[in-house]
Amino acid sequence: MKTTITSIAIFFILSAYSMGQDKVKQDSIIDTAMQVADTIGTRKTLNEIRFDGWERSEWLDNEYIRTLRKYLDDYNNGIVSNPVLDPYREQIEGQFVVYDINPYLLGGALIRITFLDMPDRVFSSWIYSNVDEKKEIVENYEFRSISIEEETTDMTKEDILQAIKEMEGLKLW
């Protein structure tokens, strides 16, 4: 990518030179091209801004998970509707544990959870976050989707409770 942009910058420089433009304009184009080439690869991706430096504790307790918990509370209280969740309404009224959490390709976090009252099933959810690129901060969090996976687990409610006792930072939400 850097090579491509650098090549394009050089092409513009050579084009400007061959067209016989005055020295001041040529210098301006060269300076601009060199500034572009110098900044390539230095800008952080949005997910780098979102998750840079996160340790295990941040992955297990964060605003992405809180946003998911709030959405599920709103669903259980009838504030929002979600036909995907309707068949599981009774089983998902309670607490869940984070099964897995990772940066999501489309931005934000992909959170896989299992409910204490439905430990054999895994739900995937996408929580997006808006980023202020200049300040390099996350501004807010938005629930985007949730679905049940075909994957099943062999976990029991007791297994989840035991894992919470043994694994630092793991907790019920």
Secondary structure, 3 states (H helix, E strand, C coil): CHHHHHHHHHHHHHHHHHCCCCHHHHHHHHHHHHHHHHHCCCCCCHHHHHHCCCCHHHHHCCHHHHHHHHHHHHHHCCCCCCCCCHHHCCCCCCCEEEEEEEECCCCCEEEEEEECCEEEEEEEEEEEEEEECCCCEEEEEEEEEEEEEEEECCCCHHHHHHHHHHCCCCCEC
